Amino acid sequence: MPARKSEEDQDDKEEEQGDEEEEEPAASKRKFEYSDLEDIPGIGPATLAKLKEIGYSTVESLATASTHELMKAGMSEKVASRIISQARQGVDVEFMSGLEMLEKRKLVRKITTSSKTLDDLLGGGIETMSITEFYGEYGTGKSQICHQLSVNVQLPPERGGIDGSCLYIDTENSFRPERITTMAAHLGLDTDAVLKRIVVAEAYNSDHQILVLEKADEVIKNNGVKLLIIDSLTSHFRSEYLGRDTLVTRQQRLNSHLHKLERLCMAFNLSAVVTNQVMARPDEFFGLGAYPVGGHILGHRSHTRIFVRKAAGGRGNRVARLVVSVDRPEGEALFKIGETGVSDAEET
């Protein structure tokens, strides 16, 4: 009990310090650079422990947090607002003109898919600072594309990569290191070195999946992660929340999960790739035949949505249909998934 009392007293002191601090005049404000949460004024040991407990381990993640999220840890609104404001002074979170935004967009990098036709459809590959969704029926190659991207992100820029690591969140027990070895060897890479730069986290249910992502910021920072894969995004949510009476709860949790993913993309300039299951509409006679799970929540958060299906004639050929993109026209691309990975399709 004394230890508990001491911790509460420390929290009170930190909040009192925050309440006593006066707002600095605008003219005296300057931009600070903080490398760790401990460097931010007003964050003591007790507050630091609270932040890490709810998944905030880096300055970047704290800068993109909301006051409401920090209040869940027991902080007052004033203290939560103050430490978020301090964190944002060291991160590029500010108003800018369209011209400045154009300059910022030059920081966006792209990862090749190993298929020129698919890259062309996507405007050069999978881009950073955005969420890309691949959806389709089972066996269409969604996980294979994820495996290929986890290798390709490690390539140097001149070969279509961005020389980064990969965080692979596996929710369906579909990650196979043997497949990575085959793909890496085909590209002439050191297979052991490639596997070492892929951090795998298995998620056993939706709560675990959410927790893994909440704890991901420190892993991303320490490992130079530039590609975050969730394969599959909706599997656990779909199996655990059954019936219309649970739909609202499911969508709210999925929405919060996607917001966290998007913030990580922006804070660390990384690519997020998610796979999604599909559902049929028995009452529909004409259409795609398969529709992505997740409803409008996922539709609004995915910057790029690609429907993958098997091509007629077999031979490992696939058709990727660009359904949604913020800056690309709709279209289709024919590519192949073979023994060595993703490549351009063989002409029939």
NORBELZI-V430003 format. One record per residue. N is the residue number from 1. RES is the residue in one letter. PSI is psi in radians with two decimals (999 if undefined). Layout:
<<N;RES;PSI> <N;RES;PSI>>
This chain:
<<1;M;-0.74> <2;P;-0.68> <3;A;-0.69> <4;R;-0.72> <5;K;-0.70> <6;S;-0.70> <7;E;-0.70> <8;E;-0.68> <9;D;-0.69> <10;Q;-0.69> <11;D;-0.75> <12;D;-0.72> <13;K;-0.73> <14;E;-0.68> <15;E;-0.63> <16;E;-0.68> <17;Q;-0.69> <18;G;-0.65> <19;D;-0.56> <20;E;-0.38> <21;E;2.37> <22;E;2.68> <23;E;2.24> <24;E;2.53> <25;P;2.53> <26;A;-0.62> <27;A;-0.42> <28;S;-0.11> <29;K;2.48> <30;R;2.88> <31;K;2.18> <32;F;2.76> <33;E;2.02> <34;Y;2.26> <35;S;-0.48> <36;D;2.76> <37;L;-0.58> <38;E;-0.39> <39;D;-0.31> <40;I;2.20> <41;P;2.36> <42;G;-0.13> <43;I;1.81> <44;G;-3.08> <45;P;-0.73> <46;A;-0.78> <47;T;-0.68> <48;L;-0.75> <49;A;-0.70> <50;K;-0.78> <51;L;-0.78> <52;K;-0.53> <53;E;-0.57> <54;I;0.22> <55;G;0.23> <56;Y;1.83> <57;S;-0.16> <58;T;2.81> <59;V;-0.67> <60;E;-0.77> <61;S;-0.64> <62;L;-0.62> <63;A;-0.46> <64;T;0.20> <65;A;2.86> <66;S;2.71> <67;T;-0.70> <68;H;-0.70> <69;E;-0.71> <70;L;-0.51> <71;M;-0.39> <72;K;-0.42> <73;A;0.08> <74;G;0.12> <75;M;2.68> <76;S;2.78> <77;E;-0.66> <78;K;-0.76> <79;V;-0.74> <80;A;-0.78> <81;S;-0.69> <82;R;-0.80> <83;I;-0.53> <84;I;-0.74> <85;S;-0.72> <86;Q;-0.77> <87;A;-0.65> <88;R;-0.31> <89;Q;-0.39> <90;G;0.10> <91;V;2.60> <92;D;1.41> <93;V;1.66> <94;E;2.94> <95;F;2.60> <96;M;2.78> <97;S;2.95> <98;G;-0.62> <99;L;-0.69> <100;E;-0.63> <101;M;-0.64> <102;L;-0.71> <103;E;-0.70> <104;K;-0.63> <105;R;-0.30> <106;K;-0.25> <107;L;-0.29> <108;V;2.31> <109;R;2.82> <110;K;2.52> <111;I;2.22> <112;T;2.59> <113;T;-0.08> <114;S;0.07> <115;S;2.10> <116;K;-0.66> <117;T;-0.67> <118;L;-0.67> <119;D;-0.75> <120;D;-0.68> <121;L;-0.62> <122;L;0.08> <123;G;0.49> <124;G;-0.14> <125;G;-2.95> <126;I;2.11> <127;E;2.70> <128;T;2.98> <129;M;0.48> <130;S;2.87> <131;I;2.18> <132;T;2.24> <133;E;2.24> <134;F;2.16> <135;Y;2.69> <136;G;3.06> <137;E;2.90> <138;Y;2.51> <139;G;0.13> <140;T;-0.18> <141;G;0.30> <142;K;-0.81> <143;S;-0.56> <144;Q;-0.69> <145;I;-0.72> <146;C;-0.74> <147;H;-0.77> <148;Q;-0.74> <149;L;-0.60> <150;S;-0.40> <151;V;-0.80> <152;N;-0.53> <153;V;-0.39> <154;Q;-0.15> <155;L;2.68> <156;P;2.77> <157;P;-0.63> <158;E;-0.26> <159;R;0.18> <160;G;0.11> <161;G;-2.98> <162;I;0.33> <163;D;0.85> <164;G;2.99> <165;S;3.06> <166;C;2.39> <167;L;2.05> <168;Y;1.88> <169;I;1.94> <170;D;2.00> <171;T;-0.11> <172;E;0.26> <173;N;0.76> <174;S;-0.12> <175;F;2.26> <176;R;1.89> <177;P;-0.48> <178;E;-0.62> <179;R;-0.67> <180;I;-0.74> <181;T;-0.77> <182;T;-0.81> <183;M;-0.73> <184;A;-0.72> <185;A;-0.67> <186;H;-0.54> <187;L;0.06> <188;G;0.46> <189;L;2.75> <190;D;1.96> <191;T;-0.70> <192;D;-0.71> <193;A;-0.65> <194;V;-0.79> <195;L;-0.59> <196;K;-0.44> <197;R;0.21> <198;I;1.98> <199;V;2.05> <200;V;2.32> <201;A;2.11> <202;E;2.27> <203;A;2.18> <204;Y;-0.26> <205;N;3.09> <206;S;-0.66> <207;D;-0.74> <208;H;-0.69> <209;Q;-0.78> <210;I;-0.73> <211;L;-0.75> <212;V;-0.77> <213;L;-0.63> <214;E;-0.53> <215;K;0.07> <216;A;-0.42> <217;D;-0.67> <218;E;-0.68> <219;V;-0.73> <220;I;-0.82> <221;K;-0.73> <222;N;-0.39> <223;N;0.07> <224;G;0.70> <225;V;2.29> <226;K;0.01> <227;L;2.17> <228;L;2.09> <229;I;2.35> <230;I;1.95> <231;D;1.69> <232;S;2.71> <233;L;-0.71> <234;T;-0.07> <235;S;-0.93> <236;H;-0.73> <237;F;-0.70> <238;R;-0.65> <239;S;-0.43> <240;E;-0.52> <241;Y;1.65> <242;L;2.45> <243;G;2.80> <244;R;-0.47> <245;D;-0.30> <246;T;-0.01> <247;L;-0.76> <248;V;-0.81> <249;T;-0.77> <250;R;-0.82> <251;Q;-0.63> <252;Q;-0.76> <253;R;-0.68> <254;L;-0.69> <255;N;-0.79> <256;S;-0.70> <257;H;-0.75> <258;L;-0.63> <259;H;-0.72> <260;K;-0.74> <261;L;-0.75> <262;E;-0.68> <263;R;-0.66> <264;L;-0.69> <265;C;-0.80> <266;M;-0.72> <267;A;-0.62> <268;F;0.12> <269;N;0.93> <270;L;2.89> <271;S;2.40> <272;A;2.19> <273;V;2.18> <274;V;2.57> <275;T;2.71> <276;N;2.54> <277;Q;2.99> <278;V;2.87> <279;M;2.70> <280;A;2.77> <281;R;1.67> <282;P;-0.45> <283;D;0.02> <284;E;2.25> <285;F;-0.45> <286;F;2.51> <287;G;-2.86> <288;L;-0.50> <289;G;-0.33> <290;A;2.35> <291;Y;2.50> <292;P;2.50> <293;V;2.70> <294;G;-0.24> <295;G;-2.74> <296;H;-0.49> <297;I;-0.90> <298;L;-0.62> <299;G;-0.68> <300;H;-0.51> <301;R;-0.41> <302;S;2.07> <303;H;-0.51> <304;T;2.22> <305;R;2.25> <306;I;2.15> <307;F;2.16> <308;V;2.30> <309;R;2.83> <310;K;2.46> <311;A;2.68> <312;A;2.49> <313;G;-0.13> <314;G;-2.38> <315;R;0.36> <316;G;0.06> <317;N;2.52> <318;R;2.71> <319;V;2.19> <320;A;2.12> <321;R;2.08> <322;L;1.88> <323;V;-0.73> <324;V;2.35> <325;S;2.50> <326;V;-0.31> <327;D;0.20> <328;R;2.57> <329;P;2.73> <330;E;2.64> <331;G;3.13> <332;E;2.70> <333;A;2.43> <334;L;2.22> <335;F;3.10> <336;K;2.50> <337;I;1.93> <338;G;-2.87> <339;E;-0.60> <340;T;0.01> <341;G;-2.68> <342;V;2.44> <343;S;3.13> <344;D;2.60> <345;A;2.70> <346;E;2.29> <347;E;2.37> <348;T;999>>
